[in-house]
Amino acid sequence: MKKSLLIWFFIWLVIAILVSAFGYSDALGGVGIAALISLLFLVKMMTDNWSGEVVEIKKEDVFTPDDDGGDTETIEFAYIKLSNGKTKKMRNMGYIVGEKLEKRKGEANIRTIK
């Protein structure tokens, strides 16, 4: 987790330096807010801890709005029955039904358990 925080800090420091170097120092407040939001996502991702089994794979139509009105895209989702009894829905990254998955605290990747 420390390594991820150091990388996060270095990236946002470089962005802040570049923004200042190009004469946009009035935008540093926005850079700070963006950095805090990204820090919240990083902490959430790194502290998440769960394990479960893929119980269903479904394709669903998802509407994504844009300036031209939007578009509908078919996305494949994996439904994971967690060890605490809840069901988690996430975009399928090549998982198959019956596969056991684990997300460990402090890691960004989801492991496949054999």
C-alpha positions as CSV (number, residue, x, y, z in Angstrom):
1,M,0.0,0.0,0.0
2,K,2.9,2.3,0.8
3,K,4.3,1.8,-2.7
4,S,0.9,2.7,-4.3
5,L,0.6,5.9,-2.2
6,L,4.2,6.9,-3.2
7,I,3.4,6.4,-6.8
8,W,0.1,8.4,-6.4
9,F,1.9,11.2,-4.7
10,F,4.7,11.4,-7.3
11,I,2.2,11.4,-10.2
12,W,0.1,14.2,-8.7
13,L,3.3,16.2,-7.8
14,V,4.4,16.0,-11.4
15,I,1.0,17.1,-12.6
16,A,1.0,20.1,-10.2
17,I,4.5,21.1,-11.3
18,L,3.6,20.8,-15.0
19,V,0.4,22.9,-14.5
20,S,2.4,25.6,-12.7
21,A,5.2,25.5,-15.3
22,F,2.8,26.1,-18.1
23,G,1.3,29.2,-16.3
24,Y,-1.9,27.7,-15.1
25,S,-1.3,28.1,-11.4
26,D,-4.9,29.2,-10.9
27,A,-5.8,25.6,-11.7
28,L,-3.9,24.1,-8.8
29,G,-7.0,24.0,-6.7
30,G,-8.7,21.8,-9.2
31,V,-5.6,19.6,-9.4
32,G,-5.7,19.2,-5.6
33,I,-9.4,18.3,-5.7
34,A,-8.8,15.7,-8.4
35,A,-5.9,14.3,-6.4
36,L,-8.1,13.9,-3.3
37,I,-10.8,12.2,-5.3
38,S,-8.3,9.8,-6.8
39,L,-6.8,9.2,-3.3
40,L,-10.3,8.1,-2.1
41,F,-10.6,5.7,-5.0
42,L,-7.1,4.3,-4.4
43,V,-7.8,3.7,-0.7
44,K,-11.1,2.1,-1.4
45,M,-9.6,-0.2,-4.0
46,M,-6.6,-1.1,-1.7
47,T,-8.7,-1.8,1.4
48,D,-11.3,-3.9,-0.3
49,N,-11.2,-7.6,0.8
50,W,-13.5,-10.3,-0.5
51,S,-13.7,-13.8,-1.9
52,G,-16.4,-15.7,-3.8
53,E,-17.4,-17.9,-6.7
54,V,-18.7,-16.8,-10.1
55,V,-22.3,-18.1,-10.3
56,E,-23.6,-16.4,-13.5
57,I,-22.4,-14.6,-16.6
58,K,-24.9,-12.3,-18.3
59,K,-24.7,-9.9,-21.2
60,E,-26.6,-6.6,-20.6
61,D,-27.3,-3.6,-22.7
62,V,-25.9,-0.5,-21.1
63,F,-26.7,3.1,-22.2
64,T,-23.8,5.5,-22.2
65,P,-24.9,9.2,-22.8
66,D,-22.7,11.6,-24.7
67,D,-23.1,14.9,-26.6
68,D,-24.9,13.2,-29.5
69,G,-27.5,11.6,-27.3
70,G,-25.7,8.4,-26.3
71,D,-25.2,4.9,-27.4
72,T,-26.2,1.4,-26.2
73,E,-23.4,-1.1,-25.7
74,T,-23.6,-4.8,-24.8
75,I,-21.4,-5.6,-21.8
76,E,-20.8,-9.0,-20.2
77,F,-21.1,-9.0,-16.4
78,A,-20.0,-11.7,-13.9
79,Y,-22.1,-12.2,-10.8
80,I,-20.1,-13.4,-7.9
81,K,-21.6,-15.0,-4.8
82,L,-19.4,-13.7,-1.9
83,S,-18.5,-15.7,1.1
84,N,-20.7,-13.4,3.3
85,G,-23.7,-14.4,1.2
86,K,-24.0,-11.2,-0.8
87,T,-23.8,-11.0,-4.6
88,K,-21.3,-8.8,-6.4
89,K,-21.8,-7.7,-10.0
90,M,-18.7,-6.7,-12.0
91,R,-17.6,-6.5,-15.6
92,N,-16.4,-9.9,-16.8
93,M,-12.7,-10.1,-17.3
94,G,-12.7,-13.6,-18.8
95,Y,-14.1,-15.4,-15.7
96,I,-16.1,-18.6,-16.1
97,V,-19.0,-19.9,-14.0
98,G,-17.7,-21.9,-11.0
99,E,-14.4,-20.1,-10.9
100,K,-13.3,-19.0,-7.4
101,L,-12.0,-15.4,-7.0
102,E,-10.3,-13.5,-4.2
103,K,-9.5,-9.8,-3.7
104,R,-6.9,-9.4,-0.9
105,K,-6.5,-6.2,1.1
106,G,-3.5,-4.2,-0.1
107,E,-3.6,-5.6,-3.6
108,A,-5.2,-4.1,-6.7
109,N,-5.6,-7.4,-8.6
110,I,-8.3,-10.0,-8.3
111,R,-6.8,-13.5,-7.9
112,T,-8.2,-16.7,-9.4
113,I,-8.1,-19.5,-6.8
114,K,-7.5,-23.0,-8.1
